[in-house]
């Protein structure tokens, strides 16, 4: 195969892979042994940042953009008139190793269109990972996209060689999937997820007894849903995400704003794109659910089915529940401190430690790093809160007014996309 043809295929299949955002990850530790290549010791992959601020990357490609399905939202759907290409298994292996040796990447994110059948495609993805591990002694990070409908046997084998597995549920609701991808079944997505979940549980249990138990998907599994392609509310999206976190032990759910790729009557008007700020609000909500002790019903419900665009979801919740405030930072339990707008978990932990030695005042909180321009309306410390008689609309106006100019411009630009 000529270099020019490889380069052409690489350009096509790298571009086709850009729509999948569920490729950043951490939590895997595959130590380099026997003088192999690479080491995925706990690092995040795919243009993300480690805890020490280092940016890391991976080779993110499709095995092929040929596909037997015709999903309305997908750029690789069979009816789309685009250039098609496909890699051989050895070509992907060689590209990964050569890119790694040149220090371009630290791992591989490999997905694929579905050609011939789910099992045929998944078998080839697994073969790439297997060759990298066993023949090239590659210990870097590998993330494989699981193919909907793949057999349990292949999902079992995939987890032995990949650090993370993921199946994109694509559309948040079953009704939306039927509308935009009538050839696919919901159970084709959930069956591989359940297999991976059970295999991880089994591995963790056996590892406690037998230290030599083969590693299985050390970084867990994730999924991604497209938002804005169908009419789901933020409530529908986040309730779906909670379902997958709870029932399939997802490490991450990713939210990808719909990018217009087709002029189809089932899709939003061609040319309209979901504002990035909506994605951001969904990620903020996801963070509150996973790390701040909120339940999804508190943030999104029948009365409030959609997130505010101009303010973050924690501030939105606080303004709707002013009866829970102000909170005394010197006596409140950590769970309530975490609900104060402007306090992150890092600040909460510093407050807990600092108040063991003295009562905290506003100056102490400022030094800790609390965002007082928001937090001051919702808490008291060693002095009374003069803001407690303000109404929710007044507090919101003052906070937005005091926001830095660049953020106000960002809100204005994003909001204009809704008009």
C-alpha positions as CSV (number, residue, x, y, z in Angstrom):
1,X,0.0,0.0,0.0
2,X,1.4,3.4,-1.0
3,X,2.1,6.2,1.4
4,X,-0.2,8.5,-0.5
5,X,-3.1,6.0,-0.2
6,X,-2.5,5.6,3.5
7,X,-2.5,9.3,3.9
8,X,-5.7,9.7,2.0
9,X,-7.4,7.1,4.1
10,X,-6.1,8.6,7.2
11,X,-7.5,12.0,6.3
12,X,-10.9,10.6,5.5
13,X,-11.2,8.4,8.6
14,X,-9.8,10.9,11.1
15,X,-12.3,13.5,9.8
16,X,-15.2,10.9,10.2
17,X,-14.2,10.2,13.8
18,X,-14.4,13.8,14.9
19,X,-18.1,13.6,15.8
20,X,-17.5,11.1,18.6
21,X,-16.6,13.1,21.8
22,X,-16.7,10.2,24.2
23,X,-12.9,9.5,24.0
24,X,-11.4,11.2,27.0
25,X,-10.9,8.9,30.0
26,X,-8.8,8.1,33.0
27,X,-8.6,5.5,35.7
28,X,-6.7,2.9,33.9
29,X,-3.3,1.6,35.0
30,X,-1.6,-0.8,32.6
31,X,2.0,-0.9,33.7
32,X,4.7,-1.4,31.1
33,X,6.2,-4.9,31.3
34,X,8.9,-6.9,29.5
35,X,10.3,-3.8,27.8
36,X,7.1,-3.1,25.9
37,X,5.9,0.2,24.4
38,X,3.8,2.8,26.3
39,X,2.3,3.0,29.7
40,X,-1.2,4.1,30.5
41,X,-0.6,4.7,34.2
42,X,-3.8,6.5,35.2
43,X,-3.7,9.2,32.6
44,X,-6.5,10.7,30.6
45,X,-6.4,10.3,26.9
46,X,-7.6,12.3,23.8
47,X,-6.7,15.9,24.0
48,X,-7.6,16.2,27.7
49,X,-5.5,17.1,30.7
50,X,-4.0,15.1,33.6
51,X,-4.2,16.2,37.2
52,X,-0.8,17.9,36.8
53,X,-2.0,19.9,33.8
54,X,-0.3,17.9,31.1
55,X,-2.1,17.6,27.8
56,X,-2.2,14.1,26.3
57,X,-3.5,12.8,23.0
58,X,-4.4,9.7,21.1
59,X,-4.9,8.6,17.5
60,X,-8.6,8.9,17.0
61,X,-9.8,7.1,13.8
62,X,-12.5,4.9,12.3
63,X,-11.6,1.5,11.0
64,X,-13.9,2.3,8.1
65,X,-16.7,4.8,7.3
66,X,-18.6,2.2,5.2
67,X,-21.9,1.4,7.0
68,X,-24.9,-0.8,6.4
69,X,-27.2,1.5,8.4
70,X,-28.9,4.7,7.3
71,X,-29.2,6.7,10.6
72,X,-30.4,10.2,9.7
73,X,-28.0,12.0,12.1
74,X,-24.8,10.2,11.0
75,X,-22.3,11.4,8.5
76,X,-21.3,7.9,7.6
77,X,-24.9,6.7,6.8
78,X,-25.1,4.5,3.7
79,X,-27.2,7.0,1.7
80,X,-24.7,9.9,2.2
81,X,-22.6,10.7,-0.8
82,X,-19.1,10.9,0.7
83,X,-15.7,9.4,0.1
84,X,-15.4,5.9,1.6
85,X,-12.3,4.3,2.9
86,X,-11.3,1.4,5.2
87,X,-8.1,0.4,6.9
88,X,-6.7,-3.1,7.1
89,X,-6.1,-4.4,10.6
90,X,-2.3,-4.3,10.2
91,X,-2.4,-0.7,8.9
92,X,-4.1,0.6,12.1
93,X,-1.5,-1.3,14.1
94,X,1.4,0.2,12.2
95,X,0.0,3.7,12.3
96,X,-0.5,3.5,16.1
97,X,3.0,2.2,16.7
98,X,4.7,4.7,14.3
99,X,2.7,7.6,15.7
100,X,3.6,6.5,19.3
101,X,7.3,6.2,18.5
102,X,7.3,9.7,17.1
103,X,5.7,10.9,20.3
104,X,2.5,12.1,18.5
105,X,0.2,10.1,20.6
106,X,-0.1,8.1,23.9
107,X,-2.9,5.8,22.9
108,X,-5.6,4.8,20.4
109,X,-9.3,5.5,20.1
110,X,-10.8,3.2,17.5
111,X,-14.3,3.2,16.2
112,X,-15.9,2.1,13.0
113,X,-18.9,2.1,10.7
114,X,-20.8,-1.2,10.7
115,X,-20.0,-3.2,7.6
116,X,-21.3,-6.7,6.8
117,X,-22.5,-7.3,10.4
118,X,-22.0,-6.1,14.0
119,X,-19.9,-9.2,14.9
120,X,-17.7,-9.0,11.8
121,X,-16.9,-5.3,12.6
122,X,-16.3,-5.9,16.3
123,X,-14.0,-8.9,15.5
124,X,-11.8,-6.6,13.5
125,X,-11.7,-3.9,16.2
126,X,-10.7,-6.5,18.7
127,X,-8.0,-7.9,16.3
128,X,-6.3,-4.5,16.2
129,X,-6.2,-4.2,20.0
130,X,-5.0,-7.8,20.3
131,X,-2.2,-7.3,17.9
132,X,-1.1,-4.2,19.6
133,X,-1.0,-5.9,23.0
134,X,0.4,-9.3,22.1
135,X,2.6,-8.7,19.1
136,X,3.8,-5.1,19.6
137,X,3.8,-5.3,23.4
138,X,1.9,-2.0,23.4
139,X,0.9,-0.9,26.9
140,X,-0.5,2.5,26.0
141,X,-4.2,3.4,26.4
142,X,-6.7,1.8,24.0
143,X,-10.4,2.8,23.8
144,X,-12.6,0.6,21.6
145,X,-16.1,1.6,20.5
146,X,-18.3,-1.4,21.0
147,X,-20.5,-2.2,18.1
148,X,-24.2,-2.3,18.9
149,X,-25.4,-5.9,18.6
150,X,-22.0,-7.5,19.1
151,X,-21.9,-10.9,20.7
152,X,-21.1,-11.5,24.4
153,X,-18.0,-13.5,23.4
154,X,-16.5,-10.6,21.5
155,X,-17.3,-8.1,24.2
156,X,-15.6,-10.3,26.7
157,X,-12.5,-10.5,24.4
158,X,-12.5,-6.8,23.8
159,X,-12.3,-5.9,27.5
160,X,-9.2,-8.1,27.8
161,X,-7.2,-5.8,25.5
162,X,-8.9,-2.4,25.8
163,X,-8.7,-0.1,28.7
164,X,-12.1,1.4,28.0
165,X,-15.2,0.2,26.0
166,X,-18.1,2.3,25.0
167,X,-21.4,2.0,23.1
168,X,-23.0,5.2,22.0
169,X,-26.7,5.2,22.7
170,X,-26.8,8.0,20.1
171,X,-30.3,9.3,20.8
172,X,-31.5,9.8,24.5
173,X,-34.9,8.2,24.1
174,X,-36.2,5.0,22.5
175,X,-38.8,7.0,20.5
176,X,-36.1,9.3,19.1
177,X,-34.0,6.3,18.1
178,X,-37.0,4.8,16.2
179,X,-37.5,8.0,14.4
180,X,-34.0,8.6,13.3
181,X,-32.5,5.1,13.2
182,X,-35.4,2.7,12.5
183,X,-33.0,-0.1,11.5
184,X,-31.5,-0.2,15.0
185,X,-33.0,-1.7,18.2
186,X,-32.5,-0.2,21.7
187,X,-31.5,-3.6,23.0
188,X,-28.6,-3.7,20.6
189,X,-27.1,-0.9,22.6
190,X,-27.9,-2.1,26.1
191,X,-26.9,-5.8,25.6
192,X,-23.1,-5.0,25.2
193,X,-23.3,-2.5,28.0
194,X,-24.8,-5.1,30.4
195,X,-22.1,-7.6,29.3
196,X,-19.3,-5.2,30.0
197,X,-20.8,-4.2,33.4
198,X,-21.1,-7.8,34.5
199,X,-17.5,-8.7,33.3
200,X,-16.1,-5.7,35.2
201,X,-17.9,-6.7,38.4
202,X,-16.7,-10.3,38.0
203,X,-13.1,-9.1,37.4
204,X,-13.1,-6.9,40.5
205,X,-14.4,-9.8,42.6
206,X,-11.9,-12.4,41.2
207,X,-9.0,-9.9,41.5
208,X,-9.5,-9.9,45.3
209,X,-8.9,-13.6,45.4
210,X,-6.6,-14.3,42.5
211,X,-4.0,-11.6,41.8
212,X,-3.2,-12.9,38.4
213,X,-6.7,-12.5,37.1
214,X,-6.5,-11.0,33.5
215,X,-7.3,-7.3,33.5
216,X,-10.7,-6.3,32.1
217,X,-11.6,-2.8,30.9
218,X,-9.8,-1.1,33.7
219,X,-11.2,2.4,32.8
220,X,-14.7,1.1,32.7
221,X,-17.3,2.0,30.0
222,X,-18.8,5.2,28.7
223,X,-21.5,6.3,26.3
224,X,-22.5,9.3,24.3
225,X,-25.9,10.8,23.3
226,X,-26.7,13.3,20.6
227,X,-28.7,16.3,21.9
228,X,-30.9,18.5,19.8
229,X,-31.5,16.0,16.9
230,X,-34.9,15.2,18.3
231,X,-37.1,17.2,20.6
232,X,-36.0,15.8,24.0
233,X,-36.0,18.3,26.8
234,X,-33.0,18.6,29.2
235,X,-35.0,16.6,31.7
236,X,-35.4,13.7,29.2
237,X,-31.7,13.8,28.5
238,X,-30.5,13.8,32.1
239,X,-33.0,11.3,33.3
240,X,-31.7,9.0,30.5
241,X,-28.1,9.7,31.6
242,X,-29.0,8.8,35.3
243,X,-30.5,5.5,34.1
244,X,-27.3,4.5,32.4
245,X,-25.1,5.6,35.3
246,X,-27.3,3.6,37.7
247,X,-28.0,0.5,35.7
248,X,-24.8,0.0,33.7
249,X,-22.2,1.6,36.0
250,X,-21.1,4.1,33.4
251,X,-17.9,6.0,34.1
252,X,-19.0,8.9,31.9
253,X,-22.0,9.9,29.8
254,X,-21.0,12.4,27.1
255,X,-23.4,15.0,25.5
256,X,-22.8,15.9,21.9
257,X,-24.7,18.8,20.3
258,X,-26.3,17.8,17.0
259,X,-24.2,19.0,14.0
260,X,-26.2,19.3,10.8
261,X,-25.0,16.6,8.4
262,X,-28.1,16.0,6.3
263,X,-31.2,17.8,4.9
264,X,-33.8,15.5,6.3
265,X,-37.4,16.3,7.3
266,X,-36.9,14.3,10.5
267,X,-34.0,16.5,11.7
268,X,-33.8,20.2,12.8
269,X,-33.6,22.8,10.0
270,X,-30.5,22.2,8.0
271,X,-27.9,24.7,9.2
272,X,-29.1,25.0,12.7
273,X,-26.7,23.8,15.3
274,X,-27.1,23.2,19.1
275,X,-25.4,26.0,21.0
276,X,-22.3,24.8,22.8
277,X,-23.6,26.5,26.0
278,X,-26.4,23.9,26.1
279,X,-23.8,21.1,26.1
280,X,-22.0,22.9,28.8
281,X,-25.1,23.2,31.0
282,X,-25.7,19.4,30.6
283,X,-22.1,18.6,31.6
284,X,-22.4,21.0,34.7
285,X,-25.6,19.1,35.7
286,X,-23.9,15.8,35.2
287,X,-21.1,17.0,37.5
288,X,-23.6,18.1,40.2
289,X,-25.3,14.7,40.1
290,X,-22.0,12.7,40.4
291,X,-20.0,14.8,42.8
292,X,-22.2,17.3,44.6
293,X,-25.0,15.1,46.0
294,X,-27.8,16.5,43.9
295,X,-30.6,14.3,42.6
296,X,-31.8,14.8,39.1
297,X,-35.3,15.5,40.3
298,X,-34.0,18.5,42.2
299,X,-32.6,20.2,39.1
300,X,-35.0,19.0,36.4
301,X,-38.6,18.1,36.8
302,X,-42.0,18.8,35.3
303,X,-42.0,22.4,36.5
304,X,-38.5,23.0,35.2
305,X,-37.9,20.6,32.2
306,X,-35.0,22.7,30.8
307,X,-31.9,24.2,32.2
308,X,-31.3,27.9,32.3
309,X,-28.9,29.1,29.6
310,X,-27.8,32.3,31.2
311,X,-26.9,30.8,34.6
312,X,-25.3,27.5,35.7
313,X,-27.6,24.8,37.1
314,X,-26.5,25.1,40.7
315,X,-27.2,28.8,40.8
316,X,-30.6,28.1,39.1
317,X,-31.5,25.5,41.8
318,X,-30.4,27.9,44.6
319,X,-32.6,30.7,43.2
320,X,-35.6,28.4,43.1
321,X,-34.9,27.3,46.7
322,X,-34.0,30.5,48.6
323,X,-35.8,29.1,51.6
324,X,-32.8,26.8,52.2
325,X,-30.5,29.8,52.5
326,X,-28.5,31.5,53.9
327,X,-26.2,28.7,55.0
328,X,-23.7,29.3,57.9
329,X,-20.3,28.2,56.6
330,X,-19.0,27.7,60.2
331,X,-21.6,25.1,61.2
332,X,-23.2,23.6,58.0
333,X,-22.5,20.0,57.0
334,X,-20.4,19.4,53.9
335,X,-23.5,18.4,51.8
336,X,-25.1,21.8,52.3
337,X,-21.9,23.7,51.8
338,X,-21.6,22.0,48.4
339,X,-24.9,23.5,47.4
340,X,-23.8,27.1,47.8
341,X,-23.2,28.7,44.3
342,X,-19.6,29.7,44.0
343,X,-18.3,26.8,46.2
344,X,-16.6,23.9,44.5
345,X,-15.7,20.7,46.3
346,X,-12.1,21.9,46.7
347,X,-13.3,25.0,48.6
348,X,-15.7,22.9,50.6
349,X,-12.9,20.7,51.8
350,X,-10.7,23.7,52.7
351,X,-13.5,25.3,54.7
352,X,-14.1,22.0,56.6
353,X,-10.4,21.9,57.5
354,X,-10.0,25.6,58.3
355,X,-13.0,25.9,60.6
356,X,-11.5,23.3,62.9
357,X,-9.2,26.1,64.1
358,X,-11.3,29.2,64.1
359,X,-14.5,30.8,62.9
360,X,-14.2,32.0,59.3
361,X,-15.0,35.4,58.1
362,X,-15.4,36.9,54.6
363,X,-11.6,37.6,54.3
364,X,-10.8,34.0,55.1
365,X,-13.3,32.7,52.5
366,X,-11.8,35.0,49.9
367,X,-8.3,33.6,50.6
368,X,-9.7,30.1,50.3
369,X,-10.8,30.9,46.8
370,X,-14.6,31.1,47.2
371,X,-16.3,33.0,44.4
372,X,-17.9,35.6,46.7
373,X,-19.6,37.5,43.8
374,X,-22.1,34.5,43.8
375,X,-21.7,32.9,47.2
376,X,-22.3,36.0,49.3
377,X,-26.0,35.9,48.5
378,X,-26.4,32.4,49.9
379,X,-24.3,32.2,53.1
380,X,-23.3,33.8,56.3
381,X,-20.1,33.5,58.3
382,X,-19.1,35.8,61.3
383,X,-21.4,38.6,60.3
384,X,-25.0,38.9,59.1
385,X,-25.9,38.5,55.5
386,X,-27.2,41.9,54.3
387,X,-28.4,40.3,51.1
388,X,-30.9,37.9,52.6
389,X,-34.0,40.0,51.8
390,X,-33.3,40.2,48.1
391,X,-35.6,38.4,45.7
392,X,-34.4,35.7,43.3
393,X,-34.7,37.9,40.3
394,X,-32.7,40.6,42.0
395,X,-29.9,38.2,43.0
396,X,-29.7,36.8,39.5
397,X,-29.5,40.3,38.0
398,X,-26.7,41.3,40.4
399,X,-24.7,38.2,39.7
400,X,-25.0,38.6,35.9
401,X,-24.2,42.3,36.2
402,X,-21.1,41.6,38.1
403,X,-19.9,38.8,35.8
404,X,-16.7,39.5,33.9
405,X,-17.3,41.1,30.5
406,X,-16.0,38.2,28.5
407,X,-18.5,35.8,30.1
408,X,-21.4,38.3,29.5
409,X,-20.4,38.4,25.9
410,X,-20.3,34.7,25.7
411,X,-23.8,34.4,27.1
412,X,-25.1,37.0,24.7
413,X,-23.5,35.3,21.7
414,X,-24.9,31.9,22.7
415,X,-28.3,33.2,23.6
416,X,-28.6,34.9,20.2
417,X,-28.5,31.4,18.6
418,X,-31.8,30.6,20.3
419,X,-33.6,33.7,18.7
